[in-house]
Amino acid sequence: MQTTPLTESSLLPLVPAYDSILELAPYQTGKPIEELTREYGISDVVKLASNENPMGCSPRVTLAVTEQLGQLARYPDGNGYYLKQALADFNDVNIDQITLGNGSDDLLDILARSFVGANDAIVYSQYAFVVYSMLAKMQGATDVEVPAHRFGHDLKAMSQAVQDNPNTKIVFIANPNNPTGTQLEHKELRQFVASLPSSVLVVLDEAYIEYSPESNNRALIDEFDNVIIVRTFSKAYGLAGLRVGYALSSVAVADLLNRIRQPFNVSRIGLAAAAAALADQDFIEKTRLMNDEQMRWLEKQFDALGLGFIKSHANFIMVEMDDEDALLINQALLEQGVIVRPLVGYGLPTWLRITVGVAEDNMRLIDTLRSILTDD
């Protein structure tokens, strides 16, 4: 059966923002291990591309998931009461200030759909999470990319961009930033929020907050009604396969988001697993300590190889391949069973983003990379 390509379909006029949507390229995820195995017949694969927790998840999660297996025919609690109560206690907020999502991306999408129209603008930084630009195009809105400063957010320039675009509805800030790993201090972020009109939402994407507790800006929620913090269980908590995220905001914003989100956007297993993961902060501490130790080791190895890198506050590091073609090096790594993330799509063609793995994985990476660079 033949299908009509989207660009030739008579359905296009029915899509409100189709001109913008056609500009989108499908989001490129880190290559799955299964795909690499199919392509190259490699069974011994190290994946350091998607910033997953190489230690897995807490043993408590495994138990919680097992306990739910007999209930899979039942819908989850659409309100997610017990997880929300645990999150409220953990973050010292009211339960009515929490919105749950199918991963943090779901919450970013809900925010854009809730607040941004075709005549509005979304402001974000160069070299920030690519989804921000995608959300603007999906809404048919103007996407305003502000040039980065030392690979991080230039808050003065972003404030000016908001002034220059009075229809700005959302400013997205990833802290720590993906893919660069840069971090903003609380003082400068507070000054930035205070400089903006209260009608502009500031969405702080804290997907990697567990790796950098000092970048926790939870206190801004108490002071500014237009600040929303979005977090995920996919990274340090090791639940990327279950897709659970949450947002902290004012009660008014949370009430709106909870009216718009799908009623069962987090599965029964996801709710139970996230609650169990949150309760095991010892596991998070072990994860952070391992990450810090291995990050320092990797930095020393990159120095020894003569490779530049950006100091990271997350669980990944961005490494420059000098004048080499990073795509060729990435391909050579793939052929030897090591998956990292090329950053051409971020406008960083000579850089690779590498997730910090456990010691064995990191040694495999460095040995393989050294072999490739030496052969060149």
PAROKE-263634 format. One record per residue (C-alpha): residue number from 1; x, y, z. Coordinates in nm, 4 decimals. Last residue first. Example, Ala and Ser with C-alpha at 12.3 -4.5 7.8 and 13.67 -1.06 7.14 Angstrom:
BEGIN
ATOM   resi          X          Y          Z
ATOM      2     1.3670    -0.1060     0.7140
ATOM      1     1.2300    -0.4500     0.7800
//
This chain:
BEGIN
ATOM   resi          X          Y          Z
ATOM    376     4.5037     0.8581     1.2415
ATOM    375     4.5970     0.5229     1.3918
ATOM    374     4.6970     0.6986     1.7136
ATOM    373     4.3648     0.8826     1.7349
ATOM    372     4.1693     0.5598     1.6867
ATOM    371     4.3764     0.3615     1.9371
ATOM    370     4.3483     0.6379     2.1961
ATOM    369     3.9714     0.6468     2.1482
ATOM    368     3.9437     0.2729     2.1978
ATOM    367     4.1569     0.2739     2.5126
ATOM    366     3.9703     0.5796     2.6442
ATOM    365     3.6250     0.4314     2.5852
ATOM    364     3.7135     0.0891     2.7270
ATOM    363     3.8609     0.2584     3.0343
ATOM    362     3.5386     0.4568     3.0747
ATOM    361     3.3250     0.1451     3.0518
ATOM    360     3.5304    -0.0380     3.3165
ATOM    359     3.5290     0.2616     3.5524
ATOM    358     3.1521     0.3135     3.5408
ATOM    357     3.0238     0.5515     3.2783
ATOM    356     3.0361     0.9286     3.2342
ATOM    355     2.8292     1.0089     2.9260
ATOM    354     3.0255     1.1470     2.6328
ATOM    353     2.9211     1.4406     2.4175
ATOM    352     3.1318     1.4685     2.1028
ATOM    351     3.2532     1.7931     1.9484
ATOM    350     3.3890     1.8995     1.6091
ATOM    349     3.0471     1.9538     1.4495
ATOM    348     2.9036     2.1690     1.7313
ATOM    347     2.5978     2.3301     1.5683
ATOM    346     2.3662     2.1397     1.8024
ATOM    345     2.2688     1.8873     1.5357
ATOM    344     2.6370     1.8234     1.4700
ATOM    343     2.6750     1.7135     1.8315
ATOM    342     2.7961     1.3538     1.8027
ATOM    341     2.6876     1.1344     2.0957
ATOM    340     2.8856     0.8331     2.2194
ATOM    339     2.8433     0.4600     2.1500
ATOM    338     3.1444     0.2277     2.1838
ATOM    337     3.1284    -0.1101     2.0066
ATOM    336     3.4405    -0.0957     1.7916
ATOM    335     3.2553     0.0070     1.4767
ATOM    334     3.0733     0.2672     1.6818
ATOM    333     3.4018     0.4239     1.7933
ATOM    332     3.5181     0.4525     1.4319
ATOM    331     3.1879     0.6152     1.3390
ATOM    330     3.2212     0.8683     1.6202
ATOM    329     3.5748     0.9442     1.5057
ATOM    328     3.4470     1.0043     1.1535
ATOM    327     3.1617     1.2201     1.2847
ATOM    326     3.4038     1.4199     1.4999
ATOM    325     3.5985     1.5209     1.1905
ATOM    324     3.9357     1.6096     1.3326
ATOM    323     4.0414     1.9696     1.3777
ATOM    322     4.0548     1.9316     1.7554
ATOM    321     3.8219     1.6443     1.8555
ATOM    320     3.6497     1.8506     2.1207
ATOM    319     3.4991     1.6788     2.4246
ATOM    318     3.1664     1.7557     2.5945
ATOM    317     3.1323     1.5770     2.9287
ATOM    316     2.8447     1.3830     3.0764
ATOM    315     2.6991     1.3205     3.4199
ATOM    314     2.6348     1.6870     3.5033
ATOM    313     2.8436     1.9805     3.6279
ATOM    312     3.0786     1.9728     3.3300
ATOM    311     3.4085     2.1419     3.2583
ATOM    310     3.4192     2.1806     2.8803
ATOM    309     3.6723     1.9639     2.6986
ATOM    308     3.9872     1.9928     2.4901
ATOM    307     4.1727     1.6850     2.3727
ATOM    306     4.5494     1.6505     2.4063
ATOM    305     4.5286     1.2778     2.4761
ATOM    304     4.6776     1.3283     2.8239
ATOM    303     4.4277     1.6061     2.8936
ATOM    302     4.1462     1.3763     2.7809
ATOM    301     4.2725     1.1112     3.0205
ATOM    300     4.2915     1.3538     3.3123
ATOM    299     3.9367     1.4752     3.2447
ATOM    298     3.8191     1.1144     3.2328
ATOM    297     3.9576     1.0453     3.5791
ATOM    296     3.7956     1.3584     3.7246
ATOM    295     3.4601     1.2553     3.5736
ATOM    294     3.5045     0.9042     3.7121
ATOM    293     3.5356     1.0284     4.0688
ATOM    292     3.2508     1.2787     4.0394
ATOM    291     3.0200     1.0217     3.8772
ATOM    290     3.0931     0.7593     4.1410
ATOM    289     3.0249     1.0110     4.4184
ATOM    288     2.7005     1.1242     4.2553
ATOM    287     2.5733     0.7694     4.2043
ATOM    286     2.6600     0.6750     4.5612
ATOM    285     2.4689     0.9811     4.6854
ATOM    284     2.1724     0.8913     4.4654
ATOM    283     2.1711     0.5372     4.6032
ATOM    282     2.1745     0.6728     4.9589
ATOM    281     1.8791     0.8902     4.8560
ATOM    280     1.6605     0.5812     4.8350
ATOM    279     1.3089     0.7178     4.8940
ATOM    278     1.3037     0.8959     4.5591
ATOM    277     1.3694     0.5682     4.3788
ATOM    276     1.0801     0.3947     4.5560
ATOM    275     0.8394     0.6766     4.4682
ATOM    274     0.9661     0.6766     4.1088
ATOM    273     0.9218     0.2995     4.0741
ATOM    272     0.5661     0.3019     4.2079
ATOM    271     0.4533     0.5840     3.9806
ATOM    270     0.6304     0.4378     3.6771
ATOM    269     0.4820     0.0934     3.7329
ATOM    268     0.1297     0.2380     3.7420
ATOM    267     0.2045     0.4421     3.4318
ATOM    266     0.2431     0.8188     3.4165
ATOM    265     0.0361     1.0130     3.1613
ATOM    264    -0.2874     0.8641     3.2924
ATOM    263    -0.5061     1.1774     3.3001
ATOM    262    -0.3377     1.3450     2.9970
ATOM    261    -0.2089     1.6863     3.0942
ATOM    260    -0.4298     1.9931     3.0403
ATOM    259    -0.6120     2.0270     3.3726
ATOM    258    -0.2982     1.9349     3.5664
ATOM    257    -0.1068     2.2063     3.3864
ATOM    256    -0.3603     2.4727     3.4833
ATOM    255    -0.3684     2.3709     3.8499
ATOM    254     0.0113     2.3559     3.8530
ATOM    253     0.0276     2.7144     3.7240
ATOM    252    -0.2104     2.8414     3.9918
ATOM    251    -0.0419     2.6446     4.2731
ATOM    250     0.2927     2.7995     4.1856
ATOM    249     0.5449     2.5667     4.0284
ATOM    248     0.7341     2.2416     4.0682
ATOM    247     0.7286     2.0072     3.7677
ATOM    246     0.7690     1.6315     3.7561
ATOM    245     0.9169     1.3564     3.5429
ATOM    244     0.8650     0.9844     3.4854
ATOM    243     0.9560     0.7939     3.1699
ATOM    242     0.9917     0.4225     3.2544
ATOM    241     1.2974     0.3350     3.0452
ATOM    240     1.4918     0.6369     3.1705
ATOM    239     1.4420     0.5248     3.5313
ATOM    238     1.8034     0.5423     3.6555
ATOM    237     1.7511     0.7853     3.9435
ATOM    236     2.0485     0.9930     3.8278
ATOM    235     1.9038     1.0423     3.4782
ATOM    234     1.5494     0.9413     3.3887
ATOM    233     1.3752     1.0430     3.7132
ATOM    232     1.3199     1.3926     3.5751
ATOM    231     1.2963     1.7566     3.6789
ATOM    230     1.1117     2.0713     3.5682
ATOM    229     1.1188     2.3907     3.7730
ATOM    228     0.8655     2.6636     3.6961
ATOM    227     0.9242     3.0296     3.7790
ATOM    226     0.6479     3.2838     3.7044
ATOM    225     0.5108     3.2942     4.0593
ATOM    224     0.8446     3.4247     4.1881
ATOM    223     0.9639     3.4215     4.5501
ATOM    222     0.8631     3.0789     4.6763
ATOM    221     0.9456     2.9067     4.3468
ATOM    220     1.2880     3.0741     4.3450
ATOM    219     1.3831     2.8685     4.6519
ATOM    218     1.3925     2.5470     4.4412
ATOM    217     1.6969     2.6764     4.2594
ATOM    216     1.9151     2.3688     4.3066
ATOM    215     2.2464     2.4384     4.1299
ATOM    214     2.4411     2.3470     4.4460
ATOM    213     2.3005     1.9942     4.4219
ATOM    212     2.5056     1.9259     4.1063
ATOM    211     2.4724     1.5637     3.9993
ATOM    210     2.1198     1.5414     4.1389
ATOM    209     2.0202     1.8521     3.9415
ATOM    208     2.0757     1.6876     3.6048
ATOM    207     1.7242     1.7253     3.4592
ATOM    206     1.6949     2.0722     3.6129
ATOM    205     1.5104     2.2500     3.3303
ATOM    204     1.4307     2.5897     3.4751
ATOM    203     1.1254     2.7313     3.2978
ATOM    202     1.1002     3.1083     3.3311
ATOM    201     0.7485     3.2200     3.2410
ATOM    200     0.7090     3.5766     3.1166
ATOM    199     0.4089     3.7666     3.2595
ATOM    198     0.6105     3.8710     3.5664
ATOM    197     0.8175     4.0920     3.3370
ATOM    196     1.1851     4.0002     3.3527
ATOM    195     1.4671     4.1546     3.5555
ATOM    194     1.3767     3.9613     3.8721
ATOM    193     1.4225     3.6330     3.6860
ATOM    192     1.7717     3.7376     3.5767
ATOM    191     1.8725     3.8564     3.9216
ATOM    190     1.7621     3.5217     4.0653
ATOM    189     1.9607     3.3367     3.8027
ATOM    188     2.2701     3.5426     3.8770
ATOM    187     2.2467     3.4703     4.2483
ATOM    186     2.1718     3.0985     4.2057
ATOM    185     2.4832     3.0379     3.9985
ATOM    184     2.4534     2.9092     3.6430
ATOM    183     2.6038     2.5816     3.5247
ATOM    182     2.7727     2.4476     3.2126
ATOM    181     2.7422     2.0801     3.1138
ATOM    180     2.7575     2.1590     2.7400
ATOM    179     2.4864     1.9249     2.6094
ATOM    178     2.2676     1.9888     2.8102
ATOM    177     2.2937     2.2711     3.0613
ATOM    176     2.3122     2.2303     3.4359
ATOM    175     2.0800     2.4187     3.4536
ATOM    174     1.8731     2.4211     3.1349
ATOM    173     1.7023     2.7570     3.0878
ATOM    172     1.3854     2.7976     2.8803
ATOM    171     1.2286     3.1418     2.8578
ATOM    170     0.8557     3.1303     2.7929
ATOM    169     0.5867     3.3775     2.6795
ATOM    168     0.7812     3.6284     2.4733
ATOM    167     0.5439     3.8620     2.2896
ATOM    166     0.7499     4.1652     2.3873
ATOM    165     1.0430     4.0379     2.1774
ATOM    164     1.3216     4.2933     2.2115
ATOM    163     1.2764     4.3050     2.5876
ATOM    162     1.2891     3.9252     2.6031
ATOM    161     1.6028     3.9282     2.3886
ATOM    160     1.7601     4.1804     2.6259
ATOM    159     1.7063     3.9419     2.9166
ATOM    158     1.8625     3.6646     2.7088
ATOM    157     2.1647     3.8849     2.6363
ATOM    156     2.2114     3.9546     3.0042
ATOM    155     2.1601     3.5853     3.0850
ATOM    154     2.4285     3.4588     2.8486
ATOM    153     2.3704     3.0863     2.8952
ATOM    152     2.6686     2.8553     2.8483
ATOM    151     2.9170     2.7561     2.5772
ATOM    150     3.1533     3.0343     2.6801
ATOM    149     2.8691     3.2818     2.6270
ATOM    148     2.5930     3.1411     2.4096
ATOM    147     2.4167     3.3309     2.1335
ATOM    146     2.0427     3.3762     2.2039
ATOM    145     1.8040     3.1583     2.0035
ATOM    144     1.4627     3.3176     1.9623
ATOM    143     1.1983     3.0751     1.8411
ATOM    142     0.8912     3.2512     1.7059
ATOM    141     0.5744     3.0486     1.7545
ATOM    140     0.4068     2.7976     1.5227
ATOM    139     0.3357     2.5857     1.8285
ATOM    138     0.5380     2.2925     1.6940
ATOM    137     0.8096     2.5358     1.5880
ATOM    136     0.8464     2.6714     1.9405
ATOM    135     0.8491     2.3217     2.0879
ATOM    134     1.1226     2.2098     1.8490
ATOM    133     1.3429     2.5013     1.9500
ATOM    132     1.3165     2.3999     2.3143
ATOM    131     1.3689     2.0308     2.2264
ATOM    130     1.7278     2.1013     2.1155
ATOM    129     1.8509     2.1326     2.4747
ATOM    128     2.0838     2.4317     2.4881
ATOM    127     2.3799     2.5059     2.2611
ATOM    126     2.2429     2.8533     2.1767
ATOM    125     2.0214     2.9727     2.4564
ATOM    124     1.6441     2.9907     2.4783
ATOM    123     1.3620     3.2368     2.4163
ATOM    122     1.0122     3.1293     2.3093
ATOM    121     0.7963     3.3784     2.1215
ATOM    120     0.4241     3.4393     2.0749
ATOM    119     0.1997     3.5028     1.7752
ATOM    118     0.1373     3.1331     1.7061
ATOM    117     0.0472     3.0590     2.0661
ATOM    116     0.2440     2.9636     2.3757
ATOM    115     0.1098     2.9117     2.7286
ATOM    114    -0.0560     2.5736     2.7603
ATOM    113     0.0902     2.3972     2.4573
ATOM    112     0.4405     2.5086     2.5532
ATOM    111     0.3957     2.4021     2.9142
ATOM    110     0.2481     2.0659     2.8162
ATOM    109     0.5449     2.0021     2.5844
ATOM    108     0.7959     2.0856     2.8565
ATOM    107     0.6027     1.8528     3.0886
ATOM    106     0.6157     1.5651     2.8410
ATOM    105     0.9882     1.6232     2.7932
ATOM    104     1.0327     1.5857     3.1715
ATOM    103     0.9311     1.2196     3.1551
ATOM    102     0.5709     1.1113     3.1175
ATOM    101     0.4714     1.3954     3.3446
ATOM    100     0.3608     1.4762     3.6975
ATOM     99     0.2557     1.8223     3.8118
ATOM     98     0.3335     1.9482     4.1609
ATOM     97     0.2371     2.2709     4.3380
ATOM     96    -0.0856     2.1245     4.4815
ATOM     95     0.1230     1.8865     4.6944
ATOM     94     0.2567     2.1899     4.8784
ATOM     93     0.6328     2.2318     4.8687
ATOM     92     0.9253     2.1165     5.0808
ATOM     91     1.1035     1.9408     4.7931
ATOM     90     1.1158     1.5939     4.9512
ATOM     89     0.7807     1.6316     5.1266
ATOM     88     0.6059     1.7492     4.8098
ATOM     87     0.7783     1.4780     4.6071
ATOM     86     0.6535     1.2095     4.8455
ATOM     85     0.3031     1.3560     4.8324
ATOM     84     0.3174     1.3659     4.4532
ATOM     83     0.4275     1.0027     4.4398
ATOM     82     0.1437     0.9011     4.6708
ATOM     81    -0.1230     1.1043     4.4889
ATOM     80    -0.0440     1.0162     4.1287
ATOM     79    -0.3652     1.1926     4.0202
ATOM     78    -0.4488     0.9379     3.7517
ATOM     77    -0.3860     0.6539     3.9959
ATOM     76    -0.2785     0.3859     3.7518
ATOM     75    -0.5253     0.1843     3.5456
ATOM     74    -0.5597    -0.1794     3.6403
ATOM     73    -0.4732    -0.4732     3.4130
ATOM     72    -0.1076    -0.4399     3.5180
ATOM     71    -0.1884    -0.5120     3.8828
ATOM     70    -0.0050    -0.8418     3.9364
ATOM     69     0.3181    -0.6901     3.8135
ATOM     68     0.3037    -0.4044     4.0638
ATOM     67     0.5007    -0.5750     4.3430
ATOM     66     0.7806    -0.6529     4.0996
ATOM     65     0.8152    -0.2837     4.0104
ATOM     64     0.8485    -0.1878     4.3778
ATOM     63     1.1108    -0.4570     4.4370
ATOM     62     1.3182    -0.3473     4.1384
ATOM     61     1.2874     0.0139     4.2478
ATOM     60     1.4143    -0.0638     4.5971
ATOM     59     1.7259    -0.2111     4.4397
ATOM     58     1.8021     0.1469     4.3247
ATOM     57     1.8544     0.2005     3.9540
ATOM     56     2.1194     0.1210     3.6933
ATOM     55     2.4782     0.1978     3.7875
ATOM     54     2.5462     0.3297     3.4353
ATOM     53     2.2854     0.6028     3.4964
ATOM     52     2.1694     0.7177     3.1541
ATOM     51     2.3321     1.0203     2.9939
ATOM     50     2.2230     0.9124     2.6436
ATOM     49     2.5484     0.8471     2.4566
ATOM     48     2.7868     0.6397     2.6658
ATOM     47     2.6724     0.2945     2.5555
ATOM     46     2.9375     0.0232     2.5785
ATOM     45     2.8690    -0.2740     2.3508
ATOM     44     2.9950    -0.6320     2.3631
ATOM     43     2.7525    -0.8002     2.1214
ATOM     42     2.8774    -0.6496     1.7977
ATOM     41     2.7115    -0.7778     1.4808
ATOM     40     2.7752    -0.4462     1.3111
ATOM     39     2.4319    -0.3142     1.2147
ATOM     38     2.2109    -0.5360     1.4292
ATOM     37     2.4308    -0.4987     1.7377
ATOM     36     2.4437    -0.1223     1.6894
ATOM     35     2.0644    -0.1132     1.6711
ATOM     34     2.0239    -0.3205     1.9875
ATOM     33     2.2588    -0.0907     2.1802
ATOM     32     2.0355     0.2048     2.0942
ATOM     31     2.1931     0.5026     1.9120
ATOM     30     2.1491     0.8177     2.1196
ATOM     29     1.8325     0.9956     2.0153
ATOM     28     1.7970     1.2075     1.7046
ATOM     27     1.4818     1.4190     1.7158
ATOM     26     1.3083     1.4145     1.3775
ATOM     25     1.4064     1.7224     1.1745
ATOM     24     1.1734     2.0155     1.2111
ATOM     23     1.1315     2.2732     0.9341
ATOM     22     0.8152     2.0939     0.8200
ATOM     21     0.6671     2.1707     1.1627
ATOM     20     0.7089     2.5438     1.1076
ATOM     19     0.5179     2.5421     0.7791
ATOM     18     0.2645     2.2987     0.9325
ATOM     17     0.1678     2.5289     1.2182
ATOM     16    -0.2125     2.5050     1.2020
ATOM     15    -0.2211     2.1562     1.0401
ATOM     14    -0.5437     2.1201     0.8379
ATOM     13    -0.3840     2.2799     0.5310
ATOM     12    -0.1397     1.9848     0.5250
ATOM     11    -0.4101     1.7178     0.4870
ATOM     10    -0.3923     1.7264     0.1064
ATOM      9    -0.0609     1.5460     0.1398
ATOM      8     0.2340     1.6324    -0.0810
ATOM      7     0.4853     1.7343     0.1898
ATOM      6     0.3561     1.4562     0.4153
ATOM      5     0.4387     1.1905     0.1577
ATOM      4     0.1309     1.0092     0.0217
ATOM      3     0.1099     0.6439     0.1172
ATOM      2     0.1400     0.3380    -0.1044
ATOM      1     0.0000     0.0000     0.0000
//
